[in-house]
């Protein structure tokens, strides 16, 4: 029952979840949070470039060299094409990184993904899709505009004009978004779309390996260029913690479920995105522990 209902309304489950999350985030932000774009142009520029250029390049090399194809290749490409997640700002704070830098990068890459996401997807996965498949670029742009950017701006406006109510409404919205995520997982599972055996241990290992490679790139790149520990931590978190919520929405838009039809391609994409979204939280937790320990050691030595 739940599975059938979810299949019929998958897109709207994902859309509502993302709208709630972005409104909740927007209700905590002011335009002053983005002043780092002017104060730290080098860190912001590099962080944005690593998101929009390096991550897709890593995904392209990984897909080409690892031999993944079909839905798993499309899932990895989708992970690379979406911007950093809203939780990266919280994780950066917990890891004692540069939070304003993280917020600035999230805002810029979210705006940029209006154009970059359909472009990256077209470049990375066209050859792995059916011959009659057409990338719905206009639909992707519309989804990002109305479920990411518009709720974010409305949330910021709410904070600006009704600041006394913004904090509790932000918490309520984010809490509701987490509840909808639970419904998405329950609905997908009850519809038989999150089948570990069907996905396969080899594909699971490929998604996990891609996460490990992104984590290593996020650690190495900013440090090679000599950024501070706090800036490096922010860039690292932005790189690792992707906006899996947007990935679920775009999956529903690009590969809609057809009741009674063959949904294997879309199911593989969905499993890849949800798997990455879950494991990235564990990776972020490990990075937080390491960065806090490093900050304590350097504090003591200083």
Protein Blocks (a to p, Z undefined) as FASTA:
>chain_A
ZZmmmmmmmmmmmmmmmmmmmmmmmmmccfklmmmmmmmmmlmmmmmmmmmmmmmmmmmm
mmmmnopahjllmmmmmmmmpccdfklmmmmmmnopafklmmmmmmmmmmmmmmmmmmmm
mmmmmmmpcfkbccdfklmmmmmmmmmmmmmmmmmmmmmmmmmlmmmmmmmmmmmmmmmm
mmmmmmmmmnopacfklnopklmmmmmmmmmmmmmmmmmmmmmnopafklmmmmmmmmmm
ccfklmmmmmmmmmccdehiafklmmmmmmmmmmmmmmmmmmmmmmmmmmmmmmmmmmmm
ZZ
